[in-house]
């Protein structure tokens, strides 16, 4: 059986972000991943919220409802460097590459109606001792539409 459109969108985002020059294949579809230094820089990609847009419910020509959803996805870039400035600069390079990859097709191959980067914040995740570990948390929004009762099929 085909996956829910939200999972299809999430999988397409992972595919789009795999193979960047900065992170390569170090892309993990997970909120939590044990980050060893050899896996950095890396991306963590995961769903946060999937909310129906009530004002966007509409009837289809066959009499069924079409539902619009707004899926929120985090794409977190993790980097470690002896210099905090270098780590932060690397995160901005990763952000640029992620934006280029994601915005190359605003429908992710027809999986969504639109997508955009809503916010990017930087956090210090340095534990005790060692070099600075920084994370850039990029919050992406994906608008998609499904037919009522058929959540695995994208409505155009």
Biotite code that builds the C-alpha atoms (Angstrom):
import biotite.structure as struc

atoms = struc.array([
    struc.Atom([0.000, 0.000, 0.000], chain_id="A", res_id=1, res_name="UNK", atom_name="CA", element="C"),
    struc.Atom([1.221, 3.492, -0.804], chain_id="A", res_id=2, res_name="UNK", atom_name="CA", element="C"),
    struc.Atom([2.304, 5.630, 2.161], chain_id="A", res_id=3, res_name="UNK", atom_name="CA", element="C"),
    struc.Atom([0.395, 8.640, 3.486], chain_id="A", res_id=4, res_name="UNK", atom_name="CA", element="C"),
    struc.Atom([1.242, 11.783, 1.505], chain_id="A", res_id=5, res_name="UNK", atom_name="CA", element="C"),
    struc.Atom([2.912, 13.304, 4.597], chain_id="A", res_id=6, res_name="UNK", atom_name="CA", element="C"),
    struc.Atom([5.407, 10.412, 4.681], chain_id="A", res_id=7, res_name="UNK", atom_name="CA", element="C"),
    struc.Atom([5.901, 10.704, 0.922], chain_id="A", res_id=8, res_name="UNK", atom_name="CA", element="C"),
    struc.Atom([6.780, 14.394, 1.390], chain_id="A", res_id=9, res_name="UNK", atom_name="CA", element="C"),
    struc.Atom([9.176, 13.575, 4.240], chain_id="A", res_id=10, res_name="UNK", atom_name="CA", element="C"),
    struc.Atom([10.872, 10.862, 2.173], chain_id="A", res_id=11, res_name="UNK", atom_name="CA", element="C"),
    struc.Atom([11.195, 13.252, -0.789], chain_id="A", res_id=12, res_name="UNK", atom_name="CA", element="C"),
    struc.Atom([12.852, 15.849, 1.482], chain_id="A", res_id=13, res_name="UNK", atom_name="CA", element="C"),
    struc.Atom([15.385, 13.228, 2.637], chain_id="A", res_id=14, res_name="UNK", atom_name="CA", element="C"),
    struc.Atom([16.112, 12.314, -0.981], chain_id="A", res_id=15, res_name="UNK", atom_name="CA", element="C"),
    struc.Atom([16.528, 15.972, -1.980], chain_id="A", res_id=16, res_name="UNK", atom_name="CA", element="C"),
    struc.Atom([19.028, 16.563, 0.839], chain_id="A", res_id=17, res_name="UNK", atom_name="CA", element="C"),
    struc.Atom([21.101, 13.426, 0.275], chain_id="A", res_id=18, res_name="UNK", atom_name="CA", element="C"),
    struc.Atom([24.321, 13.940, -1.646], chain_id="A", res_id=19, res_name="UNK", atom_name="CA", element="C"),
    struc.Atom([25.035, 17.584, -0.806], chain_id="A", res_id=20, res_name="UNK", atom_name="CA", element="C"),
    struc.Atom([28.732, 18.467, -1.018], chain_id="A", res_id=21, res_name="UNK", atom_name="CA", element="C"),
    struc.Atom([28.826, 19.370, 2.692], chain_id="A", res_id=22, res_name="UNK", atom_name="CA", element="C"),
    struc.Atom([26.929, 16.459, 4.251], chain_id="A", res_id=23, res_name="UNK", atom_name="CA", element="C"),
    struc.Atom([26.982, 13.774, 1.539], chain_id="A", res_id=24, res_name="UNK", atom_name="CA", element="C"),
    struc.Atom([25.107, 10.670, 2.655], chain_id="A", res_id=25, res_name="UNK", atom_name="CA", element="C"),
    struc.Atom([25.176, 11.617, 6.336], chain_id="A", res_id=26, res_name="UNK", atom_name="CA", element="C"),
    struc.Atom([21.427, 12.280, 6.304], chain_id="A", res_id=27, res_name="UNK", atom_name="CA", element="C"),
    struc.Atom([19.396, 10.586, 9.015], chain_id="A", res_id=28, res_name="UNK", atom_name="CA", element="C"),
    struc.Atom([15.596, 10.421, 9.151], chain_id="A", res_id=29, res_name="UNK", atom_name="CA", element="C"),
    struc.Atom([15.491, 10.734, 12.893], chain_id="A", res_id=30, res_name="UNK", atom_name="CA", element="C"),
    struc.Atom([15.076, 13.219, 15.743], chain_id="A", res_id=31, res_name="UNK", atom_name="CA", element="C"),
    struc.Atom([17.816, 11.553, 17.731], chain_id="A", res_id=32, res_name="UNK", atom_name="CA", element="C"),
    struc.Atom([20.946, 10.042, 16.312], chain_id="A", res_id=33, res_name="UNK", atom_name="CA", element="C"),
    struc.Atom([24.200, 9.273, 18.057], chain_id="A", res_id=34, res_name="UNK", atom_name="CA", element="C"),
    struc.Atom([26.540, 11.786, 16.534], chain_id="A", res_id=35, res_name="UNK", atom_name="CA", element="C"),
    struc.Atom([30.121, 10.632, 16.400], chain_id="A", res_id=36, res_name="UNK", atom_name="CA", element="C"),
    struc.Atom([32.680, 13.037, 15.035], chain_id="A", res_id=37, res_name="UNK", atom_name="CA", element="C"),
    struc.Atom([33.191, 10.970, 11.872], chain_id="A", res_id=38, res_name="UNK", atom_name="CA", element="C"),
    struc.Atom([29.485, 11.462, 11.017], chain_id="A", res_id=39, res_name="UNK", atom_name="CA", element="C"),
    struc.Atom([29.732, 15.260, 11.074], chain_id="A", res_id=40, res_name="UNK", atom_name="CA", element="C"),
    struc.Atom([28.595, 17.404, 9.485], chain_id="A", res_id=41, res_name="UNK", atom_name="CA", element="C"),
    struc.Atom([25.233, 15.682, 9.192], chain_id="A", res_id=42, res_name="UNK", atom_name="CA", element="C"),
    struc.Atom([21.524, 16.333, 8.699], chain_id="A", res_id=43, res_name="UNK", atom_name="CA", element="C"),
    struc.Atom([18.669, 15.056, 10.872], chain_id="A", res_id=44, res_name="UNK", atom_name="CA", element="C"),
    struc.Atom([15.294, 15.208, 9.110], chain_id="A", res_id=45, res_name="UNK", atom_name="CA", element="C"),
    struc.Atom([11.999, 14.547, 10.893], chain_id="A", res_id=46, res_name="UNK", atom_name="CA", element="C"),
    struc.Atom([8.320, 15.539, 10.945], chain_id="A", res_id=47, res_name="UNK", atom_name="CA", element="C"),
    struc.Atom([7.096, 17.853, 13.689], chain_id="A", res_id=48, res_name="UNK", atom_name="CA", element="C"),
    struc.Atom([3.463, 18.722, 12.986], chain_id="A", res_id=49, res_name="UNK", atom_name="CA", element="C"),
    struc.Atom([0.870, 17.941, 10.335], chain_id="A", res_id=50, res_name="UNK", atom_name="CA", element="C"),
    struc.Atom([-2.103, 20.265, 10.694], chain_id="A", res_id=51, res_name="UNK", atom_name="CA", element="C"),
    struc.Atom([-5.209, 20.514, 8.550], chain_id="A", res_id=52, res_name="UNK", atom_name="CA", element="C"),
    struc.Atom([-5.918, 23.995, 7.271], chain_id="A", res_id=53, res_name="UNK", atom_name="CA", element="C"),
    struc.Atom([-9.612, 24.256, 8.119], chain_id="A", res_id=54, res_name="UNK", atom_name="CA", element="C"),
    struc.Atom([-10.220, 27.291, 5.907], chain_id="A", res_id=55, res_name="UNK", atom_name="CA", element="C"),
    struc.Atom([-8.828, 25.341, 2.942], chain_id="A", res_id=56, res_name="UNK", atom_name="CA", element="C"),
    struc.Atom([-11.378, 22.481, 2.881], chain_id="A", res_id=57, res_name="UNK", atom_name="CA", element="C"),
    struc.Atom([-13.119, 22.363, -0.478], chain_id="A", res_id=58, res_name="UNK", atom_name="CA", element="C"),
    struc.Atom([-15.564, 20.138, -2.293], chain_id="A", res_id=59, res_name="UNK", atom_name="CA", element="C"),
    struc.Atom([-14.366, 18.137, -5.288], chain_id="A", res_id=60, res_name="UNK", atom_name="CA", element="C"),
    struc.Atom([-16.395, 17.701, -8.446], chain_id="A", res_id=61, res_name="UNK", atom_name="CA", element="C"),
    struc.Atom([-17.348, 14.184, -7.313], chain_id="A", res_id=62, res_name="UNK", atom_name="CA", element="C"),
    struc.Atom([-18.847, 15.554, -4.071], chain_id="A", res_id=63, res_name="UNK", atom_name="CA", element="C"),
    struc.Atom([-16.048, 14.503, -1.705], chain_id="A", res_id=64, res_name="UNK", atom_name="CA", element="C"),
    struc.Atom([-13.944, 16.884, 0.336], chain_id="A", res_id=65, res_name="UNK", atom_name="CA", element="C"),
    struc.Atom([-10.363, 17.799, -0.399], chain_id="A", res_id=66, res_name="UNK", atom_name="CA", element="C"),
    struc.Atom([-8.239, 18.569, 2.653], chain_id="A", res_id=67, res_name="UNK", atom_name="CA", element="C"),
    struc.Atom([-5.247, 20.881, 2.721], chain_id="A", res_id=68, res_name="UNK", atom_name="CA", element="C"),
    struc.Atom([-2.518, 20.168, 5.260], chain_id="A", res_id=69, res_name="UNK", atom_name="CA", element="C"),
    struc.Atom([0.539, 22.050, 6.419], chain_id="A", res_id=70, res_name="UNK", atom_name="CA", element="C"),
    struc.Atom([3.361, 19.665, 7.298], chain_id="A", res_id=71, res_name="UNK", atom_name="CA", element="C"),
    struc.Atom([6.180, 21.062, 9.437], chain_id="A", res_id=72, res_name="UNK", atom_name="CA", element="C"),
    struc.Atom([9.523, 19.326, 8.998], chain_id="A", res_id=73, res_name="UNK", atom_name="CA", element="C"),
    struc.Atom([12.799, 19.997, 10.780], chain_id="A", res_id=74, res_name="UNK", atom_name="CA", element="C"),
    struc.Atom([16.040, 19.696, 8.891], chain_id="A", res_id=75, res_name="UNK", atom_name="CA", element="C"),
    struc.Atom([18.745, 20.019, 11.522], chain_id="A", res_id=76, res_name="UNK", atom_name="CA", element="C"),
    struc.Atom([22.349, 20.514, 10.428], chain_id="A", res_id=77, res_name="UNK", atom_name="CA", element="C"),
    struc.Atom([24.915, 19.419, 13.025], chain_id="A", res_id=78, res_name="UNK", atom_name="CA", element="C"),
    struc.Atom([28.563, 20.537, 12.852], chain_id="A", res_id=79, res_name="UNK", atom_name="CA", element="C"),
    struc.Atom([31.620, 20.379, 15.096], chain_id="A", res_id=80, res_name="UNK", atom_name="CA", element="C"),
    struc.Atom([34.829, 22.352, 14.738], chain_id="A", res_id=81, res_name="UNK", atom_name="CA", element="C"),
    struc.Atom([37.578, 23.574, 17.034], chain_id="A", res_id=82, res_name="UNK", atom_name="CA", element="C"),
    struc.Atom([36.494, 27.096, 16.104], chain_id="A", res_id=83, res_name="UNK", atom_name="CA", element="C"),
    struc.Atom([32.915, 28.115, 16.854], chain_id="A", res_id=84, res_name="UNK", atom_name="CA", element="C"),
    struc.Atom([33.111, 30.685, 14.044], chain_id="A", res_id=85, res_name="UNK", atom_name="CA", element="C"),
    struc.Atom([34.168, 28.019, 11.540], chain_id="A", res_id=86, res_name="UNK", atom_name="CA", element="C"),
    struc.Atom([31.395, 25.685, 12.719], chain_id="A", res_id=87, res_name="UNK", atom_name="CA", element="C"),
    struc.Atom([28.827, 28.466, 12.336], chain_id="A", res_id=88, res_name="UNK", atom_name="CA", element="C"),
    struc.Atom([30.131, 29.400, 8.878], chain_id="A", res_id=89, res_name="UNK", atom_name="CA", element="C"),
    struc.Atom([29.906, 25.743, 7.854], chain_id="A", res_id=90, res_name="UNK", atom_name="CA", element="C"),
    struc.Atom([26.290, 25.655, 9.031], chain_id="A", res_id=91, res_name="UNK", atom_name="CA", element="C"),
    struc.Atom([25.452, 28.606, 6.807], chain_id="A", res_id=92, res_name="UNK", atom_name="CA", element="C"),
    struc.Atom([27.042, 26.775, 3.866], chain_id="A", res_id=93, res_name="UNK", atom_name="CA", element="C"),
    struc.Atom([24.964, 23.689, 4.667], chain_id="A", res_id=94, res_name="UNK", atom_name="CA", element="C"),
    struc.Atom([21.835, 25.868, 4.912], chain_id="A", res_id=95, res_name="UNK", atom_name="CA", element="C"),
    struc.Atom([22.577, 27.325, 1.474], chain_id="A", res_id=96, res_name="UNK", atom_name="CA", element="C"),
    struc.Atom([22.954, 23.850, -0.016], chain_id="A", res_id=97, res_name="UNK", atom_name="CA", element="C"),
    struc.Atom([19.777, 22.578, 1.666], chain_id="A", res_id=98, res_name="UNK", atom_name="CA", element="C"),
    struc.Atom([17.825, 25.594, 0.403], chain_id="A", res_id=99, res_name="UNK", atom_name="CA", element="C"),
    struc.Atom([19.078, 25.126, -3.142], chain_id="A", res_id=100, res_name="UNK", atom_name="CA", element="C"),
    struc.Atom([18.229, 21.407, -3.051], chain_id="A", res_id=101, res_name="UNK", atom_name="CA", element="C"),
    struc.Atom([14.776, 21.876, -1.524], chain_id="A", res_id=102, res_name="UNK", atom_name="CA", element="C"),
    struc.Atom([13.793, 24.850, -3.667], chain_id="A", res_id=103, res_name="UNK", atom_name="CA", element="C"),
    struc.Atom([14.908, 23.222, -6.923], chain_id="A", res_id=104, res_name="UNK", atom_name="CA", element="C"),
    struc.Atom([11.385, 21.756, -7.150], chain_id="A", res_id=105, res_name="UNK", atom_name="CA", element="C"),
    struc.Atom([8.781, 23.535, -5.006], chain_id="A", res_id=106, res_name="UNK", atom_name="CA", element="C"),
    struc.Atom([6.403, 20.576, -5.381], chain_id="A", res_id=107, res_name="UNK", atom_name="CA", element="C"),
    struc.Atom([8.917, 17.797, -4.574], chain_id="A", res_id=108, res_name="UNK", atom_name="CA", element="C"),
    struc.Atom([7.985, 15.947, -7.726], chain_id="A", res_id=109, res_name="UNK", atom_name="CA", element="C"),
    struc.Atom([4.266, 16.654, -7.301], chain_id="A", res_id=110, res_name="UNK", atom_name="CA", element="C"),
    struc.Atom([4.099, 15.529, -3.637], chain_id="A", res_id=111, res_name="UNK", atom_name="CA", element="C"),
    struc.Atom([3.114, 18.972, -2.337], chain_id="A", res_id=112, res_name="UNK", atom_name="CA", element="C"),
    struc.Atom([1.617, 22.234, -3.566], chain_id="A", res_id=113, res_name="UNK", atom_name="CA", element="C"),
    struc.Atom([4.348, 24.465, -2.140], chain_id="A", res_id=114, res_name="UNK", atom_name="CA", element="C"),
    struc.Atom([7.235, 24.489, 0.316], chain_id="A", res_id=115, res_name="UNK", atom_name="CA", element="C"),
    struc.Atom([9.259, 27.150, 2.088], chain_id="A", res_id=116, res_name="UNK", atom_name="CA", element="C"),
    struc.Atom([11.863, 27.666, 4.780], chain_id="A", res_id=117, res_name="UNK", atom_name="CA", element="C"),
    struc.Atom([9.965, 29.237, 7.682], chain_id="A", res_id=118, res_name="UNK", atom_name="CA", element="C"),
    struc.Atom([12.783, 29.660, 10.194], chain_id="A", res_id=119, res_name="UNK", atom_name="CA", element="C"),
    struc.Atom([16.415, 28.850, 10.907], chain_id="A", res_id=120, res_name="UNK", atom_name="CA", element="C"),
    struc.Atom([17.989, 29.054, 14.354], chain_id="A", res_id=121, res_name="UNK", atom_name="CA", element="C"),
    struc.Atom([21.384, 28.079, 15.696], chain_id="A", res_id=122, res_name="UNK", atom_name="CA", element="C"),
    struc.Atom([21.839, 26.207, 18.981], chain_id="A", res_id=123, res_name="UNK", atom_name="CA", element="C"),
    struc.Atom([24.949, 25.303, 20.923], chain_id="A", res_id=124, res_name="UNK", atom_name="CA", element="C"),
    struc.Atom([24.939, 21.564, 21.655], chain_id="A", res_id=125, res_name="UNK", atom_name="CA", element="C"),
    struc.Atom([28.433, 21.394, 23.088], chain_id="A", res_id=126, res_name="UNK", atom_name="CA", element="C"),
    struc.Atom([28.631, 18.974, 25.974], chain_id="A", res_id=127, res_name="UNK", atom_name="CA", element="C"),
    struc.Atom([31.273, 19.053, 28.637], chain_id="A", res_id=128, res_name="UNK", atom_name="CA", element="C"),
    struc.Atom([34.662, 19.845, 27.121], chain_id="A", res_id=129, res_name="UNK", atom_name="CA", element="C"),
    struc.Atom([35.681, 19.321, 23.548], chain_id="A", res_id=130, res_name="UNK", atom_name="CA", element="C"),
    struc.Atom([35.158, 21.382, 20.445], chain_id="A", res_id=131, res_name="UNK", atom_name="CA", element="C"),
    struc.Atom([31.966, 23.366, 19.888], chain_id="A", res_id=132, res_name="UNK", atom_name="CA", element="C"),
    struc.Atom([29.044, 21.393, 18.476], chain_id="A", res_id=133, res_name="UNK", atom_name="CA", element="C"),
    struc.Atom([26.485, 23.635, 16.806], chain_id="A", res_id=134, res_name="UNK", atom_name="CA", element="C"),
    struc.Atom([23.131, 22.841, 15.245], chain_id="A", res_id=135, res_name="UNK", atom_name="CA", element="C"),
    struc.Atom([21.166, 24.888, 12.743], chain_id="A", res_id=136, res_name="UNK", atom_name="CA", element="C"),
    struc.Atom([17.502, 23.982, 13.078], chain_id="A", res_id=137, res_name="UNK", atom_name="CA", element="C"),
    struc.Atom([15.719, 24.703, 9.806], chain_id="A", res_id=138, res_name="UNK", atom_name="CA", element="C"),
    struc.Atom([11.931, 24.605, 9.993], chain_id="A", res_id=139, res_name="UNK", atom_name="CA", element="C"),
    struc.Atom([10.350, 23.847, 6.633], chain_id="A", res_id=140, res_name="UNK", atom_name="CA", element="C"),
    struc.Atom([6.649, 24.052, 5.755], chain_id="A", res_id=141, res_name="UNK", atom_name="CA", element="C"),
    struc.Atom([5.012, 21.868, 3.093], chain_id="A", res_id=142, res_name="UNK", atom_name="CA", element="C"),
    struc.Atom([1.456, 22.460, 1.894], chain_id="A", res_id=143, res_name="UNK", atom_name="CA", element="C"),
    struc.Atom([-0.194, 19.370, 0.424], chain_id="A", res_id=144, res_name="UNK", atom_name="CA", element="C"),
    struc.Atom([-3.717, 18.312, -0.452], chain_id="A", res_id=145, res_name="UNK", atom_name="CA", element="C"),
    struc.Atom([-5.488, 14.950, -0.261], chain_id="A", res_id=146, res_name="UNK", atom_name="CA", element="C"),
    struc.Atom([-8.960, 13.701, -1.056], chain_id="A", res_id=147, res_name="UNK", atom_name="CA", element="C"),
    struc.Atom([-11.029, 12.785, 1.986], chain_id="A", res_id=148, res_name="UNK", atom_name="CA", element="C"),
    struc.Atom([-10.687, 9.056, 2.626], chain_id="A", res_id=149, res_name="UNK", atom_name="CA", element="C"),
    struc.Atom([-7.680, 8.685, 0.311], chain_id="A", res_id=150, res_name="UNK", atom_name="CA", element="C"),
    struc.Atom([-4.715, 10.103, 2.314], chain_id="A", res_id=151, res_name="UNK", atom_name="CA", element="C"),
    struc.Atom([-2.129, 8.339, 0.173], chain_id="A", res_id=152, res_name="UNK", atom_name="CA", element="C"),
    struc.Atom([-3.084, 10.228, -3.008], chain_id="A", res_id=153, res_name="UNK", atom_name="CA", element="C"),
    struc.Atom([-2.027, 13.811, -3.737], chain_id="A", res_id=154, res_name="UNK", atom_name="CA", element="C"),
    struc.Atom([-4.737, 16.076, -5.122], chain_id="A", res_id=155, res_name="UNK", atom_name="CA", element="C"),
    struc.Atom([-3.540, 18.591, -7.669], chain_id="A", res_id=156, res_name="UNK", atom_name="CA", element="C"),
])
